[in-house]
């Protein structure tokens, strides 16, 4: 079963604009990871945020985590056409396997 | 490139045939995970190994599926008597513990089509 729910399911913006994607989850987590997937390809790891962290940055990416609301957001600033992809959040449980539980993803289209 | 590799990238098989996929993880990673992804969905966990030990299997992994990781290096996923419902992308990921978290790195996947 899928734990995370990304919102929106699809997002279309112009190059240069910012894109914000949200993710909600249901159970306690050890960490939350964001991935990018280009059509029909494998997943590219973007960023990991631990349950005791509130915000992380990596280049044009900014991720926030609110464990009280069980939600996270991914902000891509100054988007480019190459950012067009599906973005997934995945939660890792506390202890044990740390298997990832994914949402259905947000399909981002950046128009040139 | 020392990332996760998977072979083959694509496999077309007829219903009832057996198929085997291979995953080569990042060399120093002790954990290896298998996931399955169908169209329009996020990946779903199948099983994982710590070194050579298979420590957890999802209920999605029916008795037609078997996975191995001999010597704690590469892993194979075999599907016996394939069914059309097995058509999916099979993804492998590897990781190691970094300050209490396992950041998982994925391979390119094997796309299976069962006709």
Interface residues (C-beta under 8 A of the other chain):
Chain A: X2 X4 X30 X31 X33 X35 X40 X41 X42 X43 X44 X45 X48 X50 X88 X90 X92 X96 X97 X98 X99 X100 X101 X102 X103 X104 X105
Chain B: X6 X31 X33 X35 X40 X41 X42 X43 X44 X45 X48 X55 X56 X89 X91 X93 X95 X100 X101 X102 X103 X104 X105 X106 X107 X108 X109 X111
